[in-house]
Amino acid sequence: MTSEPSALDPAEKVDLWRQRFFEAQAAAEEFILAEHGEEGLTAWIQANSRITADLLRAQRPAGVSATDHFMTRLQRQLLLYDSAVTREPQPSGTVLRNADCGILRYRRRAARAGVVLTFSSPCPYCQELNTAIAARYVEPDVTVSCDQAGDGCTWRAESTHPPEDDDAAGSPQRGRTDG
Protein backbone atom coordinates (compact mmCIF):
# COMPACT_ATOMS: atom_id res chain seq x y z
CA MET A 1 0.00 0.00 0.00
CA THR A 2 1.51 3.28 -1.11
CA SER A 3 0.40 6.58 0.26
CA GLU A 4 1.04 9.95 -1.30
CA PRO A 5 3.00 12.38 0.88
CA SER A 6 1.12 15.48 1.88
CA ALA A 7 2.04 18.71 0.13
CA LEU A 8 4.50 20.98 1.89
CA ASP A 9 3.24 24.30 3.16
CA PRO A 10 5.14 27.41 1.96
CA ALA A 11 7.27 27.67 5.12
CA GLU A 12 8.28 24.01 4.84
CA LYS A 13 9.25 24.57 1.20
CA VAL A 14 11.43 27.54 2.12
CA ASP A 15 13.15 25.55 4.87
CA LEU A 16 13.72 22.61 2.52
CA TRP A 17 15.19 24.82 -0.24
CA ARG A 18 17.50 26.47 2.30
CA GLN A 19 18.61 23.05 3.51
CA ARG A 20 19.20 21.72 -0.02
CA PHE A 21 21.15 24.82 -1.06
CA PHE A 22 23.22 24.63 2.11
CA GLU A 23 23.96 20.93 1.50
CA ALA A 24 25.00 21.54 -2.12
CA GLN A 25 27.18 24.53 -1.20
CA ALA A 26 28.85 22.66 1.67
CA ALA A 27 29.51 19.62 -0.55
CA ALA A 28 31.06 21.79 -3.27
CA GLU A 29 33.26 23.64 -0.78
CA GLU A 30 34.37 20.43 0.93
CA PHE A 31 35.20 18.79 -2.41
CA ILE A 32 37.12 21.79 -3.72
CA LEU A 33 39.15 22.18 -0.53
CA ALA A 34 39.91 18.45 -0.35
CA GLU A 35 40.90 18.16 -4.00
CA HIS A 36 42.49 21.54 -4.66
CA GLY A 37 43.12 23.31 -1.34
CA GLU A 38 42.95 27.05 -0.84
CA GLU A 39 44.02 27.69 -4.46
CA GLY A 40 41.01 25.72 -5.61
CA LEU A 41 38.74 27.76 -3.37
CA THR A 42 40.14 30.98 -4.85
CA ALA A 43 39.51 29.63 -8.36
CA TRP A 44 35.97 28.59 -7.29
CA ILE A 45 35.23 32.12 -6.07
CA GLN A 46 36.54 33.61 -9.32
CA ALA A 47 34.46 31.21 -11.46
CA ASN A 48 31.38 31.76 -9.30
CA SER A 49 31.80 35.55 -9.49
CA ARG A 50 32.16 35.43 -13.29
CA ILE A 51 29.09 33.24 -13.73
CA THR A 52 26.99 35.33 -11.32
CA ALA A 53 28.07 38.65 -12.90
CA ASP A 54 27.13 37.28 -16.34
CA LEU A 55 23.72 36.19 -15.02
CA LEU A 56 23.16 39.57 -13.39
CA ARG A 57 23.94 41.32 -16.70
CA ALA A 58 21.36 39.15 -18.45
CA GLN A 59 18.74 39.67 -15.73
CA ARG A 60 19.18 43.39 -14.99
CA PRO A 61 15.87 45.23 -15.35
CA ALA A 62 15.78 48.14 -17.79
CA GLY A 63 16.38 51.48 -16.11
CA VAL A 64 18.20 50.03 -13.07
CA SER A 65 21.91 50.61 -12.59
CA ALA A 66 24.18 47.61 -12.13
CA THR A 67 25.01 48.89 -8.64
CA ASP A 68 21.36 49.12 -7.57
CA HIS A 69 20.70 45.68 -9.07
CA PHE A 70 23.68 44.17 -7.23
CA MET A 71 22.72 45.73 -3.88
CA THR A 72 19.10 44.60 -4.30
CA ARG A 73 20.27 41.06 -5.05
CA LEU A 74 22.51 41.07 -1.97
CA GLN A 75 19.70 42.42 0.21
CA ARG A 76 17.26 39.79 -1.10
CA GLN A 77 19.83 37.03 -0.54
CA LEU A 78 20.19 38.10 3.09
CA LEU A 79 16.41 38.35 3.47
CA LEU A 80 16.04 34.75 2.26
CA TYR A 81 17.57 33.79 5.59
CA ASP A 82 15.52 36.30 7.61
CA SER A 83 18.46 38.63 8.21
CA ALA A 84 17.78 42.01 9.81
CA VAL A 85 18.71 44.17 6.79
CA THR A 86 18.17 47.87 6.17
CA ARG A 87 19.11 49.82 3.08
CA GLU A 88 20.14 53.47 3.36
CA PRO A 89 20.78 55.81 0.45
CA GLN A 90 23.89 57.96 0.98
CA PRO A 91 25.26 60.91 -1.01
CA SER A 92 27.97 58.68 -2.48
CA GLY A 93 25.93 55.50 -2.90
CA THR A 94 24.11 52.90 -0.81
CA VAL A 95 24.71 51.30 2.58
CA LEU A 96 23.22 47.90 3.43
CA ARG A 97 23.27 47.16 7.15
CA ASN A 98 22.89 43.53 8.13
CA ALA A 99 22.44 43.80 11.91
CA ASP A 100 21.72 40.10 12.45
CA CYS A 101 22.83 37.73 9.70
CA GLY A 102 20.38 34.92 9.10
CA ILE A 103 22.99 32.95 7.13
CA LEU A 104 25.27 32.95 10.17
CA ARG A 105 22.34 32.03 12.42
CA TYR A 106 21.29 29.23 10.04
CA ARG A 107 24.84 27.79 10.00
CA ARG A 108 25.06 27.86 13.79
CA ARG A 109 21.77 25.99 14.02
CA ALA A 110 23.05 23.42 11.49
CA ALA A 111 26.27 22.95 13.48
CA ARG A 112 24.28 22.36 16.67
CA ALA A 113 22.30 19.72 14.75
CA GLY A 114 25.55 17.89 13.96
CA VAL A 115 26.30 19.21 10.47
CA VAL A 116 30.05 19.43 9.89
CA LEU A 117 30.77 22.90 8.51
CA THR A 118 33.48 23.54 5.94
CA PHE A 119 34.30 26.99 7.31
CA SER A 120 34.25 28.12 10.93
CA SER A 121 32.53 31.27 9.65
CA PRO A 122 30.85 31.92 6.31
CA CYS A 123 31.66 35.64 6.52
CA PRO A 124 35.10 35.76 4.82
CA TYR A 125 33.81 33.55 1.98
CA CYS A 126 30.62 35.64 1.57
CA GLN A 127 32.60 38.88 1.57
CA GLU A 128 35.21 37.63 -0.89
CA LEU A 129 32.60 36.17 -3.24
CA ASN A 130 30.27 39.18 -3.24
CA THR A 131 33.05 41.74 -3.63
CA ALA A 132 34.39 39.67 -6.56
CA ILE A 133 30.91 39.65 -8.14
CA ALA A 134 30.66 43.42 -7.63
CA ALA A 135 34.11 44.02 -9.14
CA ARG A 136 32.95 42.27 -12.33
CA TYR A 137 29.47 43.74 -12.43
CA VAL A 138 28.93 47.21 -10.96
CA GLU A 139 29.88 50.42 -12.73
CA PRO A 140 33.65 51.06 -12.92
CA ASP A 141 33.49 54.15 -10.68
CA VAL A 142 31.77 52.24 -7.84
CA THR A 143 33.59 50.44 -5.05
CA VAL A 144 31.78 47.76 -3.04
CA SER A 145 33.15 46.91 0.40
CA CYS A 146 32.07 45.09 3.52
CA ASP A 147 32.84 45.57 7.21
CA GLN A 148 32.16 42.81 9.72
CA ALA A 149 30.32 43.84 12.88
CA GLY A 150 29.38 41.20 15.45
CA ASP A 151 26.74 38.88 13.97
CA GLY A 152 26.24 41.11 10.96
CA CYS A 153 28.00 43.28 8.45
CA THR A 154 27.74 46.55 6.59
CA TRP A 155 28.01 46.64 2.81
CA ARG A 156 28.79 49.89 1.03
CA ALA A 157 28.52 50.69 -2.67
CA GLU A 158 30.22 54.06 -3.09
CA SER A 159 30.83 56.04 -6.22
CA THR A 160 34.14 57.82 -6.61
CA HIS A 161 32.10 60.57 -8.31
CA PRO A 162 29.13 61.28 -5.99
CA PRO A 163 26.47 63.64 -7.30
CA GLU A 164 27.12 67.30 -6.51
CA ASP A 165 23.45 68.30 -6.57
CA ASP A 166 22.05 68.14 -3.02
CA ASP A 167 18.69 66.94 -4.35
CA ALA A 168 20.35 64.01 -6.13
CA ALA A 169 22.44 63.01 -3.13
CA GLY A 170 20.56 60.40 -1.18
CA SER A 171 17.75 60.28 -3.71
CA PRO A 172 16.25 56.79 -3.96
CA GLN A 173 16.49 57.21 -7.73
CA ARG A 174 20.29 57.56 -7.61
CA GLY A 175 21.88 55.17 -10.07
CA ARG A 176 18.72 54.81 -12.15
CA THR A 177 18.44 55.98 -15.70
CA ASP A 178 15.38 57.34 -17.43
CA GLY A 179 15.21 54.80 -20.12
Steps between C-alpha positions, in 0.01 A plus 500: 500500500651828389389830637564837344696743718312810600592823325746727676374832627690811380713526816601134472597556136718797592672301775557206265647721224731665754611158621559367147695810396707481817574130439604561138718799592667313787566196278655717228720685749611179671583336166692800369703539819576127518599471135659838434563677832483874550607564138199303385273704724640822352437365149146396607426853622631649175292260286192555716542879481536488120193281456290709741608832342406363156159391632444838663578675169242283325238552772544872574169684464491791256560834668682355804871558548727200546583628849135523607434156350798349684404656835138387458617146425724501808219635718256237369757224556536607863122525538463140379653404833295751702794733560432838660593716198446870438594695191603865528564734209811715553637795301771277353296182458318240709560340839351160585505426872462137598455527878428130554611263225255219440761303303728500804207408725395220262855356496522507879171313523628243247822453699301441819302236308825317421575632151875522442572847362771564243582845637495613862328815372332565166581872521844512330371279216181709459698824500761375254239354265267801500778756461634293207152498342475877551845560349384325181152647490446847647595821323877564481484809724328309784682320779319232701637415844392318812577548869432224751316603816406236757236268352450723199676717249474827314527509122578825322473580130670837458561698187831678461296775330203571732234736369565866579133600494360484855164380367666207322709400800312239695219488247350151475524542123880535512659261254184464292472617145194636327483246231 
